[in-house]
């Protein structure tokens, strides 16, 4: 369903994947990143919800998956969490990560913004979903790509 069209450099991809692995060391939450060229929806949150479902992000024991969605050419992004997260955090929970993304994007630092947002997300999730000794990685750490 999804294609890799070299939307980001290989070094940037490795940096983002490394941030995902690092962020997940402190939380049982599952963080994924999806990047595509254009957002086919007016609202990036609607697209993120579609992608969340399409890549099986709902398939975690605690329903604590997070998707960082980025559309490069459309210059849109969204951060959404599953019901397990949304039922325990306050409405502005994602604002810090969104602000990082917005600031870095405005400076043309897409990969840096994603990396920093992922690391912050991991730190925030730790409070509600700390990493446990028996925790297993329920979602792949690789970036998924759209058209």
C-alpha positions as CSV (number, residue, x, y, z in Angstrom):
1,X,0.0,0.0,0.0
2,X,2.8,2.4,0.8
3,X,5.8,3.3,-1.3
4,X,9.3,4.6,-0.5
5,X,10.1,7.4,-2.9
6,X,13.3,8.6,-1.2
7,X,11.4,11.4,0.4
8,X,14.2,12.0,3.0
9,X,17.9,11.2,2.9
10,X,19.1,7.8,4.2
11,X,21.0,9.6,7.0
12,X,17.9,11.4,8.1
13,X,15.9,8.2,8.0
14,X,18.5,6.5,10.3
15,X,18.4,9.4,12.7
16,X,14.6,9.3,13.0
17,X,14.6,5.5,13.5
18,X,17.3,5.9,16.1
19,X,15.1,8.5,17.9
20,X,12.1,6.1,17.8
21,X,14.2,3.3,19.4
22,X,15.6,5.7,22.0
23,X,12.2,7.2,22.8
24,X,10.6,3.7,23.3
25,X,13.3,2.7,25.8
26,X,11.5,4.7,28.5
27,X,7.9,3.9,27.6
28,X,5.6,1.0,26.7
29,X,4.1,3.4,24.1
30,X,4.6,2.7,20.5
31,X,5.8,5.6,18.3
32,X,5.6,5.5,14.5
33,X,6.4,8.0,11.8
34,X,4.7,8.2,8.4
35,X,6.0,10.5,5.7
36,X,4.4,11.3,2.3
37,X,4.8,13.8,-0.4
38,X,1.3,15.3,-0.4
39,X,-1.6,15.1,2.0
40,X,-4.8,14.1,0.0
41,X,-7.0,15.5,2.8
42,X,-7.6,19.2,3.7
43,X,-7.1,18.2,7.3
44,X,-3.9,16.4,8.2
45,X,-5.5,14.9,11.3
46,X,-8.0,13.2,9.1
47,X,-5.2,11.7,7.0
48,X,-3.3,10.7,10.1
49,X,-6.3,8.9,11.4
50,X,-6.6,7.0,8.1
51,X,-2.9,6.1,8.1
52,X,-3.1,5.1,11.8
53,X,-5.7,2.6,10.9
54,X,-4.1,1.5,7.6
55,X,-0.8,0.6,9.3
56,X,-2.4,-1.2,12.2
57,X,-1.4,1.3,15.0
58,X,-4.5,0.3,17.0
59,X,-3.0,-3.2,17.5
60,X,-1.2,-2.6,20.8
61,X,-2.1,-4.2,24.2
62,X,-2.6,-0.8,26.0
63,X,-3.9,1.0,22.9
64,X,-0.9,3.4,23.4
65,X,0.3,4.0,19.9
66,X,1.4,7.4,18.6
67,X,1.6,8.4,15.0
68,X,3.7,11.4,13.8
69,X,2.3,12.1,10.3
70,X,4.2,14.4,7.9
71,X,3.3,15.6,4.5
72,X,6.4,17.3,2.9
73,X,5.0,19.2,-0.1
74,X,1.7,20.0,1.5
75,X,3.7,21.3,4.5
76,X,1.2,19.7,6.9
77,X,1.7,17.4,9.9
78,X,-0.3,15.8,12.8
79,X,0.5,13.9,15.9
80,X,-2.2,11.5,17.1
81,X,-2.5,9.0,19.9
82,X,-4.7,5.9,20.3
83,X,-7.6,5.8,22.8
84,X,-5.5,4.4,25.6
85,X,-3.4,7.6,25.5
86,X,-6.2,10.1,24.8
87,X,-8.2,8.7,27.7
88,X,-5.5,9.7,30.3
89,X,-3.7,12.8,28.9
90,X,-4.9,16.4,28.8
91,X,-6.0,18.0,25.5
92,X,-2.8,20.0,25.0
93,X,-0.6,16.9,25.5
94,X,0.9,17.0,22.0
95,X,1.4,20.8,21.8
96,X,5.1,20.7,22.7
97,X,5.9,18.2,20.0
98,X,3.7,20.1,17.5
99,X,5.5,23.3,18.4
100,X,8.9,21.6,17.8
101,X,7.7,20.3,14.4
102,X,6.4,23.7,13.4
103,X,9.5,25.6,14.3
104,X,11.9,23.1,12.7
105,X,9.7,22.9,9.6
106,X,9.7,26.6,9.2
107,X,13.5,26.5,9.2
108,X,13.6,23.7,6.7
109,X,14.8,21.1,9.3
110,X,12.2,18.4,8.6
111,X,14.2,15.4,9.9
112,X,15.5,17.3,12.9
113,X,11.9,18.3,13.8
114,X,10.6,14.8,13.5
115,X,13.6,13.5,15.6
116,X,13.0,16.0,18.4
117,X,9.3,15.5,18.4
118,X,9.7,11.8,18.7
119,X,12.1,12.1,21.6
120,X,9.8,14.5,23.4
121,X,6.9,12.2,22.8
122,X,8.8,9.3,24.4
123,X,9.6,11.4,27.5
124,X,5.9,12.5,27.8
125,X,4.6,9.0,27.4
126,X,6.9,7.7,30.1
127,X,4.7,9.4,32.8
128,X,1.6,7.6,31.8
129,X,3.1,4.5,30.1
130,X,6.4,3.6,31.7
131,X,8.6,0.9,30.2
132,X,8.2,-2.4,31.9
133,X,10.6,-5.3,32.0
134,X,8.3,-7.6,30.0
135,X,7.5,-4.9,27.4
136,X,7.7,-6.0,23.8
137,X,8.0,-3.9,20.7
138,X,4.5,-4.2,19.3
139,X,5.1,-1.9,16.2
140,X,7.9,-1.6,13.8
141,X,10.4,1.2,14.3
142,X,10.8,1.8,10.6
143,X,9.3,4.8,8.9
144,X,6.3,4.1,6.7
145,X,6.0,6.1,3.5
146,X,3.1,7.2,1.3
147,X,3.1,8.5,-2.3
